[in-house]
């Protein structure tokens, strides 16, 4: 099998499609499955002059070509030229010149824009001298990419925010703070995703907003760096939380937070750092963290521990509905409750500590611990309490 390459412009490509030289739906191809928005994004990329992936064709004996890879792209281009859909001028990052074209069809474009679109070139690879099995094998390989995680997609947003998160991951890896101390690896940039979410939470000074992938992506897209103070606070929290997991009693007990509980501990550590309680409260905080993690990993012994129902609720909200605001708030509240109970030296202070201590009195007289704590959290605006 050999490849011949050429760079026809869109005008030539559309003409070949209309003339039947390019078959957009050979037997091995799927139907037209792109959404309207995806088609508009391709047109937007062309209007910006951005790279468009190459098209692969299989040249038949009659000189006509089957589209092996690139059917959706060519279909979108043909449909736009035919006037089947309009331009979306509001696609991020918004371009002022394209925004002026919002709602226009191809035939309505100013001639200078239409000509630039027509003359945009796309690399085309033609397959010749192939055996019967080779085109299908290539099609199979081209159409089995690994789907990118949201963190991997965000990594393409080159800017200060991304670099700050990358530096935190590199630093923590170098210090040995993450590897082998948490219950998940950095596969698919999981550490970047975790730390970015915590930074967004610290920046908001609240647990009340659900930190979705789209929210973190929008934060990266903004181009603004995270405040140096917030980055320093997260670093201090990581030292407290992750540094503790690597030393002292229980180190070999299999105490490794999952993504949900690590988010909780890092946010609690950040709250302590922001209120200048990091060192003073570290003993009670570490005891609470170890207590709850040990109970999670040793479920058989959890029934014998004080606060059994609270431990069970913490575990439930660490494995299901983990990103819901109610789960994030409940884990934080329960963490603070155990920190208050284990603060034998009386060194933890502040309104959140006092409210957490009082929460024990409330749940002791309630049959439904979960509902009771949710009501209690709402009453104290728990998600926004204790950040300053």
N, C-alpha and C positions, 0 to 999 in steps of 0.2 A: 504494500500500500504506500502510495506517495501522496504528498500534499503540494498543491500549487496554490500560491497566494496572490491575491489582487486586492485593490482598494477602490471599489466602485463607489460613486456617490449615491445619495438616496434617490435622486432622480432616475439614475440608471437601474437601481435595485427595484424600484416600484414599477418601472416599465417592464422589466423582466418578469416580475410577478404577474402583471396584467397580461403579458404576452404568453404566459404559461411556461416560460423557461425555468422558473423556480416553482416547484410544487410544495406548497406549504403544508399539505396534509398527506404525506405518504403513509403507507400502512402501519409503520412502526411509531408514528407520531401520535400524540394525544390531541384532543380537540383544543379549541381556543378557551383557555382557562384563566387568563389574566383578568384581574379586576380593572374597572375603569380607572381607578386611582393609580394602579401600577402602570397602565398605559400612559397616563398623564405624566408620571414621574420620568418615564423614558423620554418623552417629548421634551420635558423640562431639561433633562441632561443634555440632549442634543442642542437645545437653544443656548445652553451655557457653554457649549463646546467641550463638554466632558467626554471622557473615554466611554465607549460602548463596547462590550465584549464581542469578540469575533463570531462570525457565523460559519458553520461547517456544512458543506454541501457534498452530496454523493453524485458524481457525474455519471449519467447512464449512457448506454451505447448510442442512443439517439441524440445525444448532446444536451438533453434536458437534465436538470438537476433536482434531486430530492433534498429538502432541507433536513439535515441530520440533527443539527443543534442550532437554535436561534429562531425557531418557529414563532414563539410568542413575541419576540422583538420585531420581527419582520411584519407580523400581522398587525401589531400596534402602529407601526409606521405607515403601513398601507391604509389602515382605517383612518388615521389622522389626515392623511392626504386626501382621502375620499370625503372628508368632512363629517365623519361619524361622531366625533366628540370634540370638545373645546379645550383650550389651554386653561390650566389651573395656575394662576399667577401668584398664589399664596403659599406655595410649597417652601418649606424651610430648607436652607436659609433663604429668606426672601430676597429676591433681586429686583431692584426698582424698575429696570428695563423690561423684565418679564412680567412684573405686576401690571404694567400698562397694557399687556396683551391678554389679561384675564378675561375669559369668556369668549375669546375669538376662535373661529375655526380657521383651518388652513387657508381657505380662499379669501378670508377677510384680513389676512396679515399684510402689513406694509410690504411692498415688493422687495425692499432690501432685506427684510427679515425672512421672507419666503425663499428668496434666492439663497441666503445663507443656510437655511434648512435643507434645501434641495442639494446643495453642493457639499454637505457634510459627508465625509467618507467613513465607511465601515470596512474593517478587514474581513475578507472572505477567504476561507480555506476550501479548496476543491479536492475531493478524494478521487484519485485515479489509480488504475492498476491494482485493484484490490481483489481479494478472494471473497467468496459469497458471505463468509461469516464475519469478516472484519468490520464492515460498517455497523452491524448490530452490536458488536462487542464495544466499539468506540462509543456508540450511542449510550450503552449501558454505563460505561465509565464516566462519560461527561455528565450524565444525569443522576449520579449518586454522590453529590457533594455532601460534606458535613454541614449541617445547619449551624449557623453561628449563634452563640448565646448572646443575650443582650449586653453582657459585659464585653464580649469580643467585638460587637458592633460599636459600642461606645469607644473602644480603644482607637477607632479611626478618627475621633474628634481630637485632633492634635491641639493642645492648649494647656494653660496653667493648671486647670482643675484635674485633667487627666494625669498630668505630670506629677502633681502633688500626691495623688493616690498611688501612682507607680512608685514614687520614692518611698512612701510608707511601706508598701509591700516589699520592696527591695531591702529596706532597712530592717524590717521585722524578720525577713528570711535570713539576712546576714547575722542577725542577733540570735537566730534560732528560736524566735518567739512564736512562730506559727506552725512550722513543720513538726509533726509528731505530738503536738500539744492540743490540737483540736480534732474534732471528729470528722473532718473532711479535708480533701486535698485541694491544691490550687489548680486542678484540672479545669480547663475552660475559663480561667481567670476568676475563679470563685472568690479568692481573697480580695481582688480588686473590687468585685461587686459588693462584698460585705463591707469593706472599709468605706466605699463611696456612700453606701446607704447610711452608715453611722455618721459620716460627716454631714450629710444632708440633714439628718436628725439633729445633730449638735447645732448646726447653723440655724435651724428653725426654733431651737430651744423649746421643743415640745414633742410629745409622742402622739399627739392627736391627729396628725395627718398621715395617711397611709403612704409609705414611701414605695411607690411603684417604679417599675423599670422606666416607664415613660417620664416620670418626674425626675429621676436621676439623669436620664438622657437629656432632658431639657436643661438641666443644670450644667451639664457638660457643654451643650450646644451654646449656652449663653456666652462662653468664652471668659467669664469672670473667674478669678482664682478664689479659692476658699481663704477666709481670713487666717492669717498666720497664727493667731491666738487659738482658733478652732483646731487647726492641725496640731498645734502643741498640746492642746487638751486631749486629743485623741491619742497622741503618742504617750502621754502620761498615763492614760487609761490602759493602753495596751501593755505598758510596762507593769502596771499593777495587776491586771488580769492574767495576761499570758506569762509574765515573769513568775507569778505565783504558782502556775500549773506545772512548772518545771522543777520545783524544789519543795522540800519540806514533807511532812507526813502526808501520805495519800498519793504521792507522786506516781507510784506504780499501781494505783488502784483502778486504772482505766478511766480516770476522770477526764473526759474530753468533751467540751461543749459541742453541740451541733450548731448549725447556722443561727437558729432562732435564739438559743440561750446565749450564744456568744454575743449576738446583737444586744441582748438585755444587759449582760455584764459590762460590755463596753460603754453602753449608754449610762449605766449606773456609775461606772468609774468616771465618766465625763462629768456627770452631775457633781460628784465629789470634788473633782479637780476645779470646776468652775466656781464652786463655793469655798475653795481653799480648805477642803477637808480631807484631801487625798491621804496624807500621812497619818493624820489623827484617827481617821475612820478605817484605815486599812485592815486592822485586825478583825473588826466585826464584819467588814465587807468580805474578806477572804473566808472567814468561817461560814458565812451565809452561802457564799458561792460553792464552797466545798460540800457543805451540808446538802444543798439541793441537787448538785450534780451527782454526788454519791448516791443519793436517794433515787435519782433517775436511772442510774446504771445498775443499782442493786435493788430492783423492785421487790424482791422477796423479803428484804430487810426493811423496806420502807414502811410496811405496816406497823412495825414496832417503834418507829420514830415519832416524836411529838409533832403535831401539825400534819398528821397523815392526810387529811382531806385537802389541805392547802398544797402539799407536795403532789398529790394526785392531779390537782387542778393545774399546777405548774407544768407537770409532765404532759397533760392533755393539750395544753395551749402551746407546747413546744414541739408537738408532732402533727397537729392538725390546725388548720386556720391560722397558721403561724404568723402571717403578715397582717392579719386583720388588726385594726386599731384596738379592738377590745382585748385581743390576745397579747399584744405588745404592752398595753397598760396593765393587764392582770399580772403578767410575768414580772413587770417592774414593781408593782405593789407587793406581790408576794416576796420578791427579793428583799425589799425594804422591810417587810414585816419580820422576816427571819434575821435581818441585820439588827433590827431593834431588839429582838428577843435575845440575840447572842452578844449584844453590846454590854458585857459584864463590867467593863471599866467606865461606862457612861461617857464615852468620848465623842460619840456621834451627836450632832446637834442640828438644829434647823426645823422648820415647819414640816418637812416631809418625814423626818424621823419621828416627830411627835405624833403625826397623823398615823404613821405606820404602827406605832406602839398601841395606839387607841383602837386600831382595826382588829386586834386580837380580841378585845372585849366585845366588839360587835359580833364577830363570827361565832364566838363561844355560845351565843344565845340564839343562833339562827340555824334552821334545818337545811337550808339551801345556801351553801357556802359561796357558790359561784354567783348567784343572783345577789347575794348580800354584798360581796366585794365589788361587783359592778356598780351597784347603787352607791356604795361608799366612795368609789373612785370618781363617779360623776359628781357627787356632792362636793368633793374637794378639788374638782378640776385636776385630777391627778396627773394627767399627761403634761400639763404646763407647770406643775408645781416642782420647786426645788432646783431650777436651772440657774438661779442667780441669788 
